[in-house]
Amino acid sequence: MFVKHYDVDENHIDFQGVVDGLYYPFYMEWTRHAFMREALGIDIEEEFKQGKLYMVLEYSLRFRKSLVKGDNVEVTCALEKNEKRNRVNFVQQIKVNDVVYADATFVATCFSNGRPSMPEAVLNALAP
């Protein structure tokens, strides 16, 4: 399981003293991009220069607990096969002290020459 740690940014705290729900997907995005770069060897910025566009098509996010100022979050990321051939699921959680605060599934694809495709590194990571 790929993991990154972040301190809650005080700028993300709303008037109620908790992290605004808008920011949870950002912590997950930072981790997803790091996972792609560090675990899969995919630099999406370089890939974009070569005409490949990595895109989230949809996501579902469930909030379980509220993050607050001072929290150090652990964000996880793992790949899961999607029922559609040219898509992949990124399954993610935000945890504090091993307690799940949010979990999500991001469905993504890569467009190459305008067509959806799946990079070899992703296919290899999904292989049994």
Stockholm file with secondary structure:
# STOCKHOLM 1.0

chainA/1-128         MFVKHYDVDENHIDFQGVVDGLYYPFYMEWTRHAFMREALGIDIEEEFKQGKLYMVLEYSLRFRKSLVKGDNVEVTCALEKNEKRNRVNFVQQIKVNDVVYADATFVATCFSNGRPSMPEAVLNALAP
#=GR chainA/1-128 SS CEEEEEECCGGGBCTTSBBCGGGHHHHHHHHHHHHHHHTTCCCHHHHHHTTEEEEEEEEEEEECSCCBTTCEEEEEEEEEECSSTTCEEEEEEEEETTEEEEEEEEEEEEEETTEEECCHHHHHHHCC
#=GC SS_cons         CEEEEEECCGGGBCTTSBBCGGGHHHHHHHHHHHHHHHTTCCCHHHHHHTTEEEEEEEEEEEECSCCBTTCEEEEEEEEEECSSTTCEEEEEEEEETTEEEEEEEEEEEEEETTEEECCHHHHHHHCC
//
